[in-house]
């Protein structure tokens, strides 16, 4: 069997994590099996459909690296690929007529008021809510013709078989069955003539020869309706694959506070597409071993439906940051600089931080934006110096955005000083002598090409001369003077990058803060 799958979004908003995982699973499964991956746009809800949203889906998936073999943007043998266009082409009309002829569908003329009254009675009597027939499921042809003659609007509903069991074989959950009397009759064709998801998607899946319906667990309750529809037409059912839901690390429904957001926002935050795909793929799926870092090809080679888990997949933003940090550290610094330049000059990067609201415990987005602008200018002014700064921070960051704040001290002389650090380290009895020593060394020993060892030797010489047991009273005041903070890359390495002129300027400023 040649695998054929479809990613069929309803573009009414932005592409989020759940939809990305859906698209990724299908892409990996198709590529693993040498199959076909189709993009189909389910735009039957014309009031909510957004062309801009559709374009974002296509652009975002292209950025992530998910490719399609057929779709509205590339064409294919099953065109058109938008359901509204398929409806206009008359593709669904013949099939609904056949379903009516077979007796597996019927016209229902209930008004909105009557439907609401039905739900109120069901709720009051603690019955299952839904449409289980009303008067129209078993209406006579004369009753139906009379209603049509009176001009009453109607929908076409699926006639779910009663007093039987509907079952499916799910690739993840195995045998699942339902009492058909608990399944309501869904609308297949709306009053405006537009097909619903339940009808259009299953007809399209048959016509496009979809072999596996891979979708979220939330669609499991619709499976008996879809299985019954395939059976009514006498079509072979695709294999159903209902993937686990995604939850936060606390086990609760995924929300923005867990880190879930628009996929393009992850790009703006500085996540690389490789680790993002790696991370998303591992939410509810396992390669069958302990591997957590997988390349694109390793994901394709390993992806199999057997690796999908029935239990909820957890979204852990810290794991994504870890994977992303590993990917950044694995890049050649020159390549990283090119990646960083592309990131900084992508319009949405700065736009994202400009519109972001501050959050407790997170860097001020306006400051992040400002430091990224500063970094971009520094790269343009002195690419070599910027590269050396980036190389030092490469081992410490988790996202591309981190480079802004972490590298800031390399590119400004008027440093923002951490008050506590200044109070502690600038009050040491040897700090003034240390700064005077550093200024002297800038004039005599330190040169523009001095290696880190030159700076280390000088500071250890000062330690010995002052009779200090530890290097801390030397290292920490120097770091604060040069960077404004107590943490950062190796001191001797960063001094080598800064060079004597920048060191002199910063030490002179620091001396003004001595008491």
N, C-alpha and C positions, 0 to 999 in steps of 0.2 A: 504494500500500500504506500503510495506516494503521499507524504505529509503535506497538507494544505491548511494553513491557519490564517485567521484574520484578526487584525486589531481594528475595532469598530467603535470609535468614540463618538459621543454626542457633544460637539464643540459648543458648549454654552458658557464656558469659563476658562480658567487657566489650566495648564497641564500640571497635575500634582503627582505625589509619590505613588499613590495607588495605581493610577493610569500608566505611569512610567514602568512600574513593575509588570503590569499586564502586558504592555508592549514588549518589554525586554524578554520575558519568559517566552513569548511567542516567537520572537526573533531568534533566540538561542535554540529553541526546539526545532524550528524550521532549518536553521543552518546545520545543526547537529545531524539532522536526517536528510540533508540535501533536498529539502522541500521548498514550498512556495509560501512567502509571507505577504499578505494582502492588507492594504489600508482601505477601509471602507468607512465612509462618513455617514453616520446615522443622524440625519437632520430632519426627521419627520416632525419634530416639535418646532415649528417655524417661528413661534413667538419667542423662543429662547435661543434659537440658533444664532451664532455670531460668526460671520466670515473672518473677522479678525482673530477670533478664538481658533478657528480651523487653521489659519495660517500659522498661529503660534504653535499649535500642535505639530505641524509639519516642520517648522523651523527648529523647534526644541528637540524633536526626535532626530533631526539631521545633526544637530550639535552633539547630541549624546553618541551618535554613530549607529543608530538603528535604521537599517535600510529595508526598503520594500521592493517586491518584484512586480506588484501591480498596485494601482491606486489612482486617485483623481489627478495627481500631479505628474504622473508618468504614463498613465494609460494602461492598457492591457486587454486581453481577450474578453473580459467580463464587464467592460465599460457599459454604461456609466457607473461610477463608484460612489456617487452621492444618492442616498435613497430618495430624496425629493426629485432628482432627475430620473431615477428609475420609475418612480410613480408616474411622472409625466409621460414617460415612454410606454406606459401601459403594462409594465412587467407584472404588476401585482393583480391587475383586474381579472385576468383569466383564472388565476389560482383561487381567488376568493369566490368566484362564481362556481368553480368546480367543488370547492369545499361546501358551499351552500347546496349544490346538487347532491353531494354525498351525504348530506344530513349532519355534517360535523360543525356547522355554523348556522346561525339564525339572526334575523333582524330583530332588534329590541328598540321599542319606541318610548321607553321610560323617560319622564321629564326629570330635570335636576331635583325638583321638589319631591318627586316620588322616590328617587334614589336616596335622598336624605332621610325621608320618613322610614324607608326600609332599614337604613343603618341605625336609626334611633330605636326601632323595635328590636333589632338584633342585639343591640347593646343592652337594652332594658331587660331582655330575656336571657342575657348572658350567652348568646349564640355567637358563632363565628361570623365576623362581619365580611361582607362581600356579596357579589351578585351570583346567586345560585339558581336563577331561572326566572323568578317573577312570573308574570302571566305570559311572557313572550317565548319562553323556551319551548313550550308545547302548544303555541298558538296555531290555529288552523290557517291554511293558505288564504281563506276568505278574510279572516281577521287581519292578516298581514296586508292583503291587497286593499282592504278598506282603510287602514291606517295610512298607507301610501297615497291613496286617492284623496284623503283628507289633508295631505301635505305635511303630515307629522314628520319631524326629523327623526332619524334613527341611527344607531350604530350597529355594526355586525359583531356578534360575539361568538366565541368558540363554544361549542357544545361539548363540555367535558363528559366522558362516559361516567355513569353512575353505578354504584353497587359493585365496584370492582377494585382491584389493586393496580396502581401504576408504579412501576419500578424502573430504576436505571442502574447501570453499572458505572460507578464513578471511578476514575483512575486513581483517586486519592482515598476515597472513603469506602470503596467497594460497593456492595449491594445496598441500595437505599430504596425504600418503598413508601407509598402514601395510600391512604384510603381515599379513593376518588371522590367520595362524598364530602371531603373536607376541602376540595379544590374548587374555587369559584370560577365562573365562566368569564375569562378576560375579554376585553374589547380587542378586536382585530383590526377593524376599520372604524375610524372616528366619524363623527357626523359630517365633518368637512371633506370626507373621502380620503383622508390621509391615513395610511396604515400605521399601526402602532409597532413598537419594538417587537412585541410577541409574534406578530405576523411577518413583518418585512424582514426581520433578521433571520428567521428560520427559512423563509423562502429563499432569501439570498444565500444562506449557508448551503442549501441544497443545490441551487443553480451554480454556485461557485465551487461546488464539490469540496466544501470544508470537511476535513477528516476529524478534527479535534476542536471542540468548543471549549477553549480555556478562558475562564473568567473567575471573578471573585466569588467567595462563599456566599455573599449576600444574594446571589442569583440562584442558589440551590432550591429555594422555595418555588421558583418559576420552572424548574426542570421538568416536573410532571406535565405542565401545560405544553412545554415545547416537545417533550417526548410524545405526548398524545397527538400533537399536530403532525409530527413526522409519521406516526403510525396511521393517522387518518388518510394521509396522501399515499400511503404505501411506500414511503421512502425509507432508505436505510438511515438509521440514526448515526450521527457523528459520535465520537467518543466524548463523553462529558468529563471535564476536569475542573473541579471547583476549588480554587486556591484558597489558602487560609487568609483570614483577615490580618491586617497589620495593626499592632497596638504599640503603645509606648512602653518604656522600661518598667513602668508601674502596672502594666497589664491593662490599662484603660484605653478607651478608644483614642486613636491617633488624633492629635490636634496640633495647633501651631506651637503650643508650649513645649511639645516634645521635639520640636525641630522640623515638623512637617511644613512644607511651604511650596510655593510655585517652583517648578524645576529650574526655571531660568534664574531664580533667586540663588540657587546653589552655585550656579556659574558666577553670579555677581559676588558671592561670598568668597570665591576663590577656590572652589572645589574643581578638581580635574575630572574630565569625563570618565577616564579609566577607573579610578577608585570609586567614583559614584556608581558606575555600572556594577563593579565588583560588590559594593555594599548592598545595592538594591537586590541583586541576584540572590544574596544570602539571607534575605528576609523571607523565611518560609521554605527555603530550599537548601539542600546540602549536597556537596559533590560526592559524598560517601566516605570521606576521610576527614582528617583534621585541618586541611588547608583552609586558610582564611584569605590569603592574598593570591588571587588568580588573575592571569593576564586575559585579554580578550579571547585568544585562541584556546586557552585552558578552560574558560567558561563554556565555549562552544563544544569542545571535546567532551566535557564532563556532564553537560546538561542532559538530564533524563527525567521523565515523569516520576520515576521511582524515588527520586530525591526530594520530591515535594512532600511536605509534612501537613497532616491534618490540624495540628495545633497552631494557634496564632503565631505569626512571625513578629519579632520585636524590632522596633525602630530605635536604634541607639545612636544618637548623634555623635557621642564620643568615639564610638567605633568608626564612624565615617571619618572623623577628624584624624584618628590614628592611621587609617588606611591612606588618607590623603597625604598626611605627613610622610609616610613611608614612600609614597610615589614621588613626592617633591624631592626627597633626599636621594632617590635613585636616579634623578635626572642629571645629565652632564650640566655643569653650571652655565656654559654658553647656551645650551638648549633651553635651560630654565629661564635665562634672561629673555630669550625670544618669546617664550610662553608668557612671561610676566609682561612684556611689552604689549602683546596682543590683548592680554587681560586688562591692562590699564587703559588701553585705547578703544576698548569695546564700550560704546555709549552707555549701555545699561548698567555698567559697573558703578560709575559715579552716580547715575540716576537712582540706583537702588539705595545707596547709602544716604543720598540727599533726602529721600522721602521716608526713610526708616525712622520710626519713633524710638527714643532711648529706652533701654530696659535696665532694670536693677541688676548689677553684677556683670554687665556687658560694657565694652568700650563705647564711648559716645560716638554715634555714627557720623556726626559732623567732623569729629576729630579724625576718624578713619578716612573719611573722604578727603580731608585736607592733607593727610600724610600720603595718601596715594597720589594726589596731584603733585606733591613735593617730590615723591619718588620718580614720577614720570619726567618731571623737569630735570631732576638730577641725572637721569639716564641720558637725556638729550644733551646736557651740558658736558658731562664727562663719563662716557660709557664705561671706560676702563675702571675708574674709581668706583662707580656704582656696582660693577660686576664683583669687585673685591668685597664690597660691603655685603652684597647678596650672598656670596659664597660663605661668609662668616655666619650669617643668619639661617642659611639653608638647613642646617642640622637642628634648628630650634623651632621652626614654624610648623603649623599644621595646615594653613591655607595660604593662598596667594595674597589675600587681604592682610594677613599677619605681617607681611614684609613692610607695609606702610609704617605702622607704629614701631616695629622692631628696628627698622633701619633709620628712623627719623633722626637720631642723634648724629649719624654720619654726615648729615647734610645741613645742619644748622649749628651755628656757633653759640647763639644765645639760648642755651639749653634751659629747659624747664627742670628745675632741681627738686628731687624728692626731699621735702622738709625734714623728715625724720632721719634720712640718710645724712643730710648736711649736719644736723644737730649732733649726731653720733660720731661721725668720722672726721669732721672738720674741727672737732674740739679735742682731738688727740694731741698729746704734748709734742709729738714729732711731726705733725702735719705741715706746719709752716716750713720747717726745714726741708721736708720732703718736696714741697712745691718749688722751693728755691733750688733744690738739687735738680729737679726736672727741667726747670728753665735753663739752668747751666748746661745740662746734657743736650738740650735742644740746640744750644750754640756750639757745642764741642763734639759730642759723640753721635747723637742721632742724626741720620741722614735720610733723604727721601726714599732710598732703596734699602734701608736697614731691615734685616730679618727679625722675626720675633725674638730670636735668641739674644740679640743685642739689647733689647729692652729688658728681657728677663735678667741678663747679667748685670745691667745697671741697677735695677731695683734690688737685686740680692746684695749688691755691693753696698747700697744704702742701708739695708737691713743690718749687715755686719757692722758697718761703721757706727750705727746707732745702738748696737748691742741688743737688738730685738730678738727674742726667742722665736717669734713666729712672723710669717710674712704678711699676715692679715692687716696690721696697722700701716702697711705700705700699699698693699694691693687695693684695699677697699677705698681709702681716700682718693687714690689715683683714679679708680673706676668712676667714682661719683663725680670727680672733677671733669672727666672726659666724656661721660655719658649722661650724667644727671641722675643715675639710678644705681642700684646695688647688684643687679643681675644683668647678664648678657653673655656674649661669646667670650672666649678666652682673652684675658686682658692683654697679654703680650702680642697676640695676633691682631687685636683691634688697634693697638698702638702702632703696629707696623703698617696697617692700612691708613690710619689717620695721618701719619707722618709728622715730622717736627713742627711744621708751621701751624697745623691745626692744634697740635698738643700745646704749643706755646700760647696760642690765643685762649684756649679753654682754661689752662692753668692760671693765666693772668686774671681771668674773670672769677675763677674759684677763689683766688687769694683775696678778692674784695669781700668775700663772705666770711673770712676768718675773723675770730674774735680776739 
